[in-house]
């Protein structure tokens, strides 16, 4: 069994209270704990200790990043979390030993200094865009872009620390055409398939 750290990156607002993201975190915690995994989770909106958070990444075999896609990226509070936690953990060696370059080879190996090579991560996103808007060259907005391509900055951040991606989960069209029970069933199946 593995150590699983789940991060809830939702930022509550007048428009979204974060119930779906919270429910997905609770489902993951319940399901994974029942399977024998050790689980910790943090809700960014409830506050966090920067050093304790960096330690969670060292402890974890798998990190689950649960968040809504806001304006084509992570919520502002999640980005602030990244800036604080990842910078501390990156500078002190918990997440990386610098950026991978050396004085002898200052132009080589950028991004390859990560110390978490034995850690996997999974993105789990909620978003208002419908599923058919992605991987569809006929779509007028994304023009064939995949969700993982849209979330490339998050993927590259995890890659910077040496982590390996598990397949991404997404709940689409959550504001205008929600299918919550179907999303829950797909989420449970996704977790069972990849843990």
ChimeraX commands (.cxc) that place a marker at each C-alpha (Angstrom):
marker #1 position 0.00,0.00,0.00 radius 0.5
marker #1 position 1.11,3.57,-0.48 radius 0.5
marker #1 position 1.12,6.99,1.16 radius 0.5
marker #1 position -1.27,9.31,-0.66 radius 0.5
marker #1 position -1.32,13.09,-0.19 radius 0.5
marker #1 position -4.43,14.83,-1.54 radius 0.5
marker #1 position -4.42,18.58,-2.07 radius 0.5
marker #1 position -7.72,20.42,-2.46 radius 0.5
marker #1 position -6.84,23.52,-4.47 radius 0.5
marker #1 position -10.32,25.05,-4.60 radius 0.5
marker #1 position -10.74,28.71,-3.64 radius 0.5
marker #1 position -14.30,29.44,-2.44 radius 0.5
marker #1 position -16.05,32.43,-3.99 radius 0.5
marker #1 position -19.53,33.88,-4.35 radius 0.5
marker #1 position -19.87,31.82,-7.54 radius 0.5
marker #1 position -18.47,28.48,-6.38 radius 0.5
marker #1 position -18.47,27.07,-2.88 radius 0.5
marker #1 position -16.24,24.12,-3.75 radius 0.5
marker #1 position -18.66,21.34,-2.82 radius 0.5
marker #1 position -17.76,19.14,-5.80 radius 0.5
marker #1 position -14.01,19.39,-5.22 radius 0.5
marker #1 position -14.52,18.76,-1.51 radius 0.5
marker #1 position -16.71,15.75,-2.28 radius 0.5
marker #1 position -14.10,14.32,-4.66 radius 0.5
marker #1 position -11.41,14.70,-2.00 radius 0.5
marker #1 position -13.62,13.00,0.60 radius 0.5
marker #1 position -14.45,10.16,-1.84 radius 0.5
marker #1 position -10.77,9.64,-2.63 radius 0.5
marker #1 position -9.84,9.63,1.04 radius 0.5
marker #1 position -12.59,7.12,1.89 radius 0.5
marker #1 position -11.93,4.80,-1.04 radius 0.5
marker #1 position -8.13,4.82,-0.73 radius 0.5
marker #1 position -8.20,4.38,3.05 radius 0.5
marker #1 position -10.55,1.42,2.65 radius 0.5
marker #1 position -8.02,-0.11,0.24 radius 0.5
marker #1 position -5.29,0.17,2.90 radius 0.5
marker #1 position -3.52,3.31,1.72 radius 0.5
marker #1 position -2.37,5.91,4.25 radius 0.5
marker #1 position -3.99,9.23,3.32 radius 0.5
marker #1 position -3.35,12.85,4.27 radius 0.5
marker #1 position -5.07,15.85,2.78 radius 0.5
marker #1 position -4.86,19.61,2.86 radius 0.5
marker #1 position -7.50,22.13,1.81 radius 0.5
marker #1 position -5.61,25.23,0.73 radius 0.5
marker #1 position -8.54,27.50,1.61 radius 0.5
marker #1 position -8.35,26.32,5.25 radius 0.5
marker #1 position -4.73,27.42,5.59 radius 0.5
marker #1 position -1.49,25.48,5.70 radius 0.5
marker #1 position 2.01,25.41,7.10 radius 0.5
marker #1 position 4.59,25.74,4.31 radius 0.5
marker #1 position 7.14,23.36,5.84 radius 0.5
marker #1 position 4.55,20.75,6.79 radius 0.5
marker #1 position 3.25,20.86,3.22 radius 0.5
marker #1 position 6.73,20.32,1.75 radius 0.5
marker #1 position 7.08,17.36,4.12 radius 0.5
marker #1 position 3.81,15.91,2.78 radius 0.5
marker #1 position 5.40,15.64,-0.67 radius 0.5
marker #1 position 8.40,13.81,0.81 radius 0.5
marker #1 position 6.07,11.44,2.70 radius 0.5
marker #1 position 3.84,10.71,-0.29 radius 0.5
marker #1 position 4.19,7.93,-2.81 radius 0.5
marker #1 position 1.35,9.53,-4.77 radius 0.5
marker #1 position 0.09,13.12,-4.78 radius 0.5
marker #1 position -3.45,13.89,-5.95 radius 0.5
marker #1 position -3.99,17.50,-7.00 radius 0.5
marker #1 position -7.74,18.22,-6.91 radius 0.5
marker #1 position -8.73,21.64,-8.24 radius 0.5
marker #1 position -11.15,23.56,-10.43 radius 0.5
marker #1 position -9.83,24.98,-13.68 radius 0.5
marker #1 position -10.28,28.73,-13.30 radius 0.5
marker #1 position -9.59,30.86,-16.36 radius 0.5
marker #1 position -7.54,28.10,-18.00 radius 0.5
marker #1 position -5.38,27.38,-14.96 radius 0.5
marker #1 position -5.34,26.77,-11.22 radius 0.5
marker #1 position -7.06,29.13,-8.76 radius 0.5
marker #1 position -4.97,32.04,-7.44 radius 0.5
marker #1 position -4.68,30.51,-3.98 radius 0.5
marker #1 position -3.33,27.28,-5.49 radius 0.5
marker #1 position -0.72,29.28,-7.42 radius 0.5
marker #1 position 0.21,31.09,-4.18 radius 0.5
marker #1 position 0.54,27.68,-2.48 radius 0.5
marker #1 position 2.86,26.55,-5.28 radius 0.5
marker #1 position 4.96,29.70,-4.97 radius 0.5
marker #1 position 5.32,29.26,-1.23 radius 0.5
marker #1 position 5.53,25.49,-0.69 radius 0.5
marker #1 position 7.36,24.51,-3.86 radius 0.5
marker #1 position 9.89,27.31,-3.50 radius 0.5
marker #1 position 10.78,26.31,0.08 radius 0.5
marker #1 position 10.86,22.60,-0.77 radius 0.5
marker #1 position 12.81,23.31,-3.93 radius 0.5
marker #1 position 15.49,25.37,-2.26 radius 0.5
marker #1 position 16.09,23.08,0.70 radius 0.5
marker #1 position 16.30,19.85,-1.31 radius 0.5
marker #1 position 13.02,18.24,-0.28 radius 0.5
marker #1 position 11.57,18.62,-3.77 radius 0.5
marker #1 position 14.63,19.36,-5.90 radius 0.5
marker #1 position 18.35,19.97,-5.79 radius 0.5
marker #1 position 18.21,23.15,-7.81 radius 0.5
marker #1 position 17.14,23.13,-11.43 radius 0.5
marker #1 position 19.43,20.33,-12.59 radius 0.5
marker #1 position 22.18,22.46,-14.11 radius 0.5
marker #1 position 25.74,22.53,-12.79 radius 0.5
marker #1 position 28.52,25.12,-12.88 radius 0.5
marker #1 position 30.36,22.83,-15.29 radius 0.5
marker #1 position 27.34,22.54,-17.62 radius 0.5
marker #1 position 25.26,25.69,-17.08 radius 0.5
marker #1 position 23.16,25.21,-20.22 radius 0.5
marker #1 position 22.32,21.52,-19.85 radius 0.5
marker #1 position 19.79,19.50,-17.85 radius 0.5
marker #1 position 17.44,22.35,-16.91 radius 0.5
marker #1 position 14.46,20.97,-14.98 radius 0.5
marker #1 position 16.16,17.69,-14.10 radius 0.5
marker #1 position 17.11,18.38,-10.48 radius 0.5
marker #1 position 14.00,16.87,-8.90 radius 0.5
marker #1 position 14.35,14.63,-5.85 radius 0.5
marker #1 position 10.90,12.98,-6.01 radius 0.5
marker #1 position 11.60,10.43,-8.76 radius 0.5
marker #1 position 9.79,7.69,-6.79 radius 0.5
marker #1 position 6.64,9.82,-6.45 radius 0.5
marker #1 position 3.64,9.73,-8.80 radius 0.5
marker #1 position 0.99,12.41,-9.14 radius 0.5
marker #1 position -2.52,12.62,-10.49 radius 0.5
marker #1 position -4.40,15.71,-11.61 radius 0.5
marker #1 position -8.12,15.69,-10.88 radius 0.5
marker #1 position -9.83,18.76,-12.32 radius 0.5
marker #1 position -13.34,20.12,-12.37 radius 0.5
marker #1 position -14.25,22.55,-15.10 radius 0.5
marker #1 position -17.18,24.13,-16.89 radius 0.5
marker #1 position -15.90,23.33,-20.38 radius 0.5
marker #1 position -17.67,20.31,-21.88 radius 0.5
marker #1 position -15.67,17.16,-22.62 radius 0.5
marker #1 position -16.22,17.60,-26.34 radius 0.5
marker #1 position -14.35,20.92,-26.30 radius 0.5
marker #1 position -11.06,19.00,-25.88 radius 0.5
marker #1 position -9.22,16.74,-28.34 radius 0.5
marker #1 position -11.53,18.09,-31.02 radius 0.5
marker #1 position -9.92,19.83,-34.01 radius 0.5
marker #1 position -13.38,21.09,-35.03 radius 0.5
marker #1 position -13.84,22.96,-31.73 radius 0.5
marker #1 position -13.74,26.70,-32.32 radius 0.5
marker #1 position -11.89,27.55,-29.12 radius 0.5
marker #1 position -9.37,24.86,-28.12 radius 0.5
marker #1 position -8.90,23.61,-31.71 radius 0.5
marker #1 position -7.83,20.08,-30.75 radius 0.5
marker #1 position -5.99,20.93,-27.52 radius 0.5
marker #1 position -6.23,18.27,-24.82 radius 0.5
marker #1 position -6.97,18.99,-21.18 radius 0.5
marker #1 position -3.47,17.81,-20.27 radius 0.5
marker #1 position -2.02,20.28,-22.77 radius 0.5
marker #1 position -4.09,23.06,-21.21 radius 0.5
marker #1 position -2.75,22.04,-17.77 radius 0.5
marker #1 position 0.85,21.73,-19.00 radius 0.5
marker #1 position 2.17,24.25,-16.40 radius 0.5
marker #1 position 0.99,21.98,-13.57 radius 0.5
marker #1 position 2.42,18.91,-15.27 radius 0.5
marker #1 position 5.77,20.64,-15.83 radius 0.5
marker #1 position 5.88,21.74,-12.21 radius 0.5
marker #1 position 5.52,18.16,-11.04 radius 0.5
marker #1 position 8.04,17.00,-13.67 radius 0.5
marker #1 position 10.49,19.62,-12.31 radius 0.5
marker #1 position 10.41,17.68,-9.02 radius 0.5
marker #1 position 10.97,14.39,-10.84 radius 0.5
marker #1 position 7.44,13.06,-10.38 radius 0.5
marker #1 position 5.67,10.77,-12.86 radius 0.5
marker #1 position 2.10,11.40,-14.00 radius 0.5
marker #1 position -0.80,9.05,-13.56 radius 0.5
marker #1 position -3.71,9.58,-16.00 radius 0.5
marker #1 position -5.69,12.77,-15.38 radius 0.5
marker #1 position -9.31,12.69,-14.20 radius 0.5
marker #1 position -11.77,15.44,-15.13 radius 0.5
marker #1 position -15.35,16.31,-14.32 radius 0.5
marker #1 position -16.57,18.46,-17.23 radius 0.5
marker #1 position -19.44,20.90,-17.69 radius 0.5
marker #1 position -19.97,21.08,-13.93 radius 0.5
marker #1 position -21.80,24.43,-13.91 radius 0.5
marker #1 position -24.09,24.28,-16.94 radius 0.5
marker #1 position -24.68,20.56,-17.39 radius 0.5
marker #1 position -23.55,18.71,-14.25 radius 0.5
marker #1 position -23.61,14.92,-14.13 radius 0.5
marker #1 position -22.38,14.53,-10.57 radius 0.5
marker #1 position -23.37,10.90,-9.96 radius 0.5
marker #1 position -21.78,9.85,-13.24 radius 0.5
marker #1 position -18.66,11.87,-12.36 radius 0.5
marker #1 position -18.48,10.15,-8.96 radius 0.5
marker #1 position -18.77,6.70,-10.57 radius 0.5
marker #1 position -16.07,7.53,-13.13 radius 0.5
marker #1 position -13.84,8.97,-10.37 radius 0.5
marker #1 position -14.18,5.82,-8.23 radius 0.5
marker #1 position -13.33,3.65,-11.23 radius 0.5
marker #1 position -10.37,5.89,-12.10 radius 0.5
marker #1 position -8.94,5.58,-8.59 radius 0.5
marker #1 position -9.44,1.81,-8.54 radius 0.5
marker #1 position -7.70,1.49,-11.89 radius 0.5
marker #1 position -4.65,3.54,-10.95 radius 0.5
marker #1 position -4.05,2.77,-7.25 radius 0.5
marker link #1:1,2 radius 0.2
marker link #1:2,3 radius 0.2
marker link #1:3,4 radius 0.2
marker link #1:4,5 radius 0.2
marker link #1:5,6 radius 0.2
marker link #1:6,7 radius 0.2
marker link #1:7,8 radius 0.2
marker link #1:8,9 radius 0.2
marker link #1:9,10 radius 0.2
marker link #1:10,11 radius 0.2
marker link #1:11,12 radius 0.2
marker link #1:12,13 radius 0.2
marker link #1:13,14 radius 0.2
marker link #1:14,15 radius 0.2
marker link #1:15,16 radius 0.2
marker link #1:16,17 radius 0.2
marker link #1:17,18 radius 0.2
marker link #1:18,19 radius 0.2
marker link #1:19,20 radius 0.2
marker link #1:20,21 radius 0.2
marker link #1:21,22 radius 0.2
marker link #1:22,23 radius 0.2
marker link #1:23,24 radius 0.2
marker link #1:24,25 radius 0.2
marker link #1:25,26 radius 0.2
marker link #1:26,27 radius 0.2
marker link #1:27,28 radius 0.2
marker link #1:28,29 radius 0.2
marker link #1:29,30 radius 0.2
marker link #1:30,31 radius 0.2
marker link #1:31,32 radius 0.2
marker link #1:32,33 radius 0.2
marker link #1:33,34 radius 0.2
marker link #1:34,35 radius 0.2
marker link #1:35,36 radius 0.2
marker link #1:36,37 radius 0.2
marker link #1:37,38 radius 0.2
marker link #1:38,39 radius 0.2
marker link #1:39,40 radius 0.2
marker link #1:40,41 radius 0.2
marker link #1:41,42 radius 0.2
marker link #1:42,43 radius 0.2
marker link #1:43,44 radius 0.2
marker link #1:44,45 radius 0.2
marker link #1:45,46 radius 0.2
marker link #1:46,47 radius 0.2
marker link #1:47,48 radius 0.2
marker link #1:48,49 radius 0.2
marker link #1:49,50 radius 0.2
marker link #1:50,51 radius 0.2
marker link #1:51,52 radius 0.2
marker link #1:52,53 radius 0.2
marker link #1:53,54 radius 0.2
marker link #1:54,55 radius 0.2
marker link #1:55,56 radius 0.2
marker link #1:56,57 radius 0.2
marker link #1:57,58 radius 0.2
marker link #1:58,59 radius 0.2
marker link #1:59,60 radius 0.2
marker link #1:60,61 radius 0.2
marker link #1:61,62 radius 0.2
marker link #1:62,63 radius 0.2
marker link #1:63,64 radius 0.2
marker link #1:64,65 radius 0.2
marker link #1:65,66 radius 0.2
marker link #1:66,67 radius 0.2
marker link #1:67,68 radius 0.2
marker link #1:68,69 radius 0.2
marker link #1:69,70 radius 0.2
marker link #1:70,71 radius 0.2
marker link #1:71,72 radius 0.2
marker link #1:72,73 radius 0.2
marker link #1:73,74 radius 0.2
marker link #1:74,75 radius 0.2
marker link #1:75,76 radius 0.2
marker link #1:76,77 radius 0.2
marker link #1:77,78 radius 0.2
marker link #1:78,79 radius 0.2
marker link #1:79,80 radius 0.2
marker link #1:80,81 radius 0.2
marker link #1:81,82 radius 0.2
marker link #1:82,83 radius 0.2
marker link #1:83,84 radius 0.2
marker link #1:84,85 radius 0.2
marker link #1:85,86 radius 0.2
marker link #1:86,87 radius 0.2
marker link #1:87,88 radius 0.2
marker link #1:88,89 radius 0.2
marker link #1:89,90 radius 0.2
marker link #1:90,91 radius 0.2
marker link #1:91,92 radius 0.2
marker link #1:92,93 radius 0.2
marker link #1:93,94 radius 0.2
marker link #1:94,95 radius 0.2
marker link #1:95,96 radius 0.2
marker link #1:96,97 radius 0.2
marker link #1:97,98 radius 0.2
marker link #1:98,99 radius 0.2
marker link #1:99,100 radius 0.2
marker link #1:100,101 radius 0.2
marker link #1:101,102 radius 0.2
marker link #1:102,103 radius 0.2
marker link #1:103,104 radius 0.2
marker link #1:104,105 radius 0.2
marker link #1:105,106 radius 0.2
marker link #1:106,107 radius 0.2
marker link #1:107,108 radius 0.2
marker link #1:108,109 radius 0.2
marker link #1:109,110 radius 0.2
marker link #1:110,111 radius 0.2
marker link #1:111,112 radius 0.2
marker link #1:112,113 radius 0.2
marker link #1:113,114 radius 0.2
marker link #1:114,115 radius 0.2
marker link #1:115,116 radius 0.2
marker link #1:116,117 radius 0.2
marker link #1:117,118 radius 0.2
marker link #1:118,119 radius 0.2
marker link #1:119,120 radius 0.2
marker link #1:120,121 radius 0.2
marker link #1:121,122 radius 0.2
marker link #1:122,123 radius 0.2
marker link #1:123,124 radius 0.2
marker link #1:124,125 radius 0.2
marker link #1:125,126 radius 0.2
marker link #1:126,127 radius 0.2
marker link #1:127,128 radius 0.2
marker link #1:128,129 radius 0.2
marker link #1:129,130 radius 0.2
marker link #1:130,131 radius 0.2
marker link #1:131,132 radius 0.2
marker link #1:132,133 radius 0.2
marker link #1:133,134 radius 0.2
marker link #1:134,135 radius 0.2
marker link #1:135,136 radius 0.2
marker link #1:136,137 radius 0.2
marker link #1:137,138 radius 0.2
marker link #1:138,139 radius 0.2
marker link #1:139,140 radius 0.2
marker link #1:140,141 radius 0.2
marker link #1:141,142 radius 0.2
marker link #1:142,143 radius 0.2
marker link #1:143,144 radius 0.2
marker link #1:144,145 radius 0.2
marker link #1:145,146 radius 0.2
marker link #1:146,147 radius 0.2
marker link #1:147,148 radius 0.2
marker link #1:148,149 radius 0.2
marker link #1:149,150 radius 0.2
marker link #1:150,151 radius 0.2
marker link #1:151,152 radius 0.2
marker link #1:152,153 radius 0.2
marker link #1:153,154 radius 0.2
marker link #1:154,155 radius 0.2
marker link #1:155,156 radius 0.2
marker link #1:156,157 radius 0.2
marker link #1:157,158 radius 0.2
marker link #1:158,159 radius 0.2
marker link #1:159,160 radius 0.2
marker link #1:160,161 radius 0.2
marker link #1:161,162 radius 0.2
marker link #1:162,163 radius 0.2
marker link #1:163,164 radius 0.2
marker link #1:164,165 radius 0.2
marker link #1:165,166 radius 0.2
marker link #1:166,167 radius 0.2
marker link #1:167,168 radius 0.2
marker link #1:168,169 radius 0.2
marker link #1:169,170 radius 0.2
marker link #1:170,171 radius 0.2
marker link #1:171,172 radius 0.2
marker link #1:172,173 radius 0.2
marker link #1:173,174 radius 0.2
marker link #1:174,175 radius 0.2
marker link #1:175,176 radius 0.2
marker link #1:176,177 radius 0.2
marker link #1:177,178 radius 0.2
marker link #1:178,179 radius 0.2
marker link #1:179,180 radius 0.2
marker link #1:180,181 radius 0.2
marker link #1:181,182 radius 0.2
marker link #1:182,183 radius 0.2
marker link #1:183,184 radius 0.2
marker link #1:184,185 radius 0.2
marker link #1:185,186 radius 0.2
marker link #1:186,187 radius 0.2
marker link #1:187,188 radius 0.2
marker link #1:188,189 radius 0.2
marker link #1:189,190 radius 0.2
marker link #1:190,191 radius 0.2
marker link #1:191,192 radius 0.2
marker link #1:192,193 radius 0.2
marker link #1:193,194 radius 0.2
marker link #1:194,195 radius 0.2
view
